[in-house]
Amino acid sequence: MYQLHYFPGNANAAPHMVLEEIKADYELCLVDRTKNAQKSPEYLKLNPNGRIPTLVHGQFILNEAAAIVLYLVDNHPDAGLAPKVGTPERARFNQWLIFLTNSLQEELMIWQYPERLAGDDQAALDVVKRGSERRAGAFLDVIEEHLEKNGPFLLGNKLSAADFYLAMLARWGRPMTRPPRSRPHIANLLDRVTALPSVRRAYEREGITDEIC
Ligand SMILES: N[C@@H](CCC(=O)N[C@@H](CS)C(=O)NCC(=O)O)C(=O)O
């Protein structure tokens, strides 16, 4: 039995979609961000960074959304959510997942929380907000161009957990001046991913029933 520590719509969403798609036995444990529970002494024992999500599997505790996705897809290879380890296809899958978490996700985090860098200096806030949105937009343009040539999914014709990860980040980016969905090939991928019963169920279980991407 897996336990996913989550808050609705947070970085738990992609691991949650994977848990649903692989039909895993799992339970959700709410980390109530409205009460700053991610910084509570109990949660910090699970995740010393005080960040969501965390996966608990028996005695094993795992942080970082992308690492959780990798752990799940490798524990359930028959679900086919990632190519076989050791193949060039798997290296490409890793490339996309790491790009999403390391580049796009980080830029979106800065864009969502510019005050973490700029403090309360309004001019600095504007610079950080504009710069991070521009940089996130450039990453999305790269994804769009890739999908146009090689889509409909990040790995071509094969749906993978990397597409789930992109769907999670695209949802965060809805308030952007140029939202991810305004790019037709990203929109097509999002339509396909969010039509999956597993993805709908994951968001539903988090209490999110509209605007899932
Ligand atoms: N690199 C981490 C980032 C996780 C992260 O930043 N989670 C956010 C929610 S989406 C969080 O816990 N924020 C609470 C905080 O920063 O106090 C991951 O991908 O798991």
The ligand as a MOL file (V3000), in Angstrom:
LIG
                    3D

  0  0  0     0  0            999 V3000
M  V30 BEGIN CTAB
M  V30 COUNTS 20 19 0 0 0
M  V30 BEGIN ATOM
M  V30 1 N 11.0010 19.8160 -6.2530 0
M  V30 2 C 9.8760 19.4940 -5.4080 0
M  V30 3 C 9.0450 20.7410 -5.2480 0
M  V30 4 C 7.8020 20.4940 -4.4600 0
M  V30 5 C 7.0900 21.7820 -4.1260 0
M  V30 6 O 7.6180 22.8870 -4.2730 0
M  V30 7 N 5.8590 21.6450 -3.6620 0
M  V30 8 C 5.0800 22.8030 -3.2970 0
M  V30 9 C 3.6380 22.5560 -3.6760 0
M  V30 10 S 3.4320 22.4010 -5.3980 0
M  V30 11 C 5.1670 23.0030 -1.8050 0
M  V30 12 O 5.2450 22.0460 -1.0570 0
M  V30 13 N 5.1160 24.2400 -1.3530 0
M  V30 14 C 5.0400 24.5310 0.0310 0
M  V30 15 C 6.1560 25.3760 0.5220 0
M  V30 16 O 7.0410 25.7300 -0.2770 0
M  V30 17 O 6.1160 25.6880 1.7180 0
M  V30 18 C 9.0480 18.3780 -6.0520 0
M  V30 19 O 8.9350 18.3610 -7.2790 0
M  V30 20 O 8.5490 17.5180 -5.3120 0
M  V30 END ATOM
M  V30 BEGIN BOND
M  V30 1 1 1 2
M  V30 2 1 2 3
M  V30 3 1 2 18
M  V30 4 1 3 4
M  V30 5 1 4 5
M  V30 6 2 5 6
M  V30 7 1 5 7
M  V30 8 1 7 8
M  V30 9 1 8 9
M  V30 10 1 8 11
M  V30 11 1 9 10
M  V30 12 2 11 12
M  V30 13 1 11 13
M  V30 14 1 13 14
M  V30 15 1 14 15
M  V30 16 2 15 16
M  V30 17 1 15 17
M  V30 18 2 18 19
M  V30 19 1 18 20
M  V30 END BOND
M  V30 END CTAB
M  END
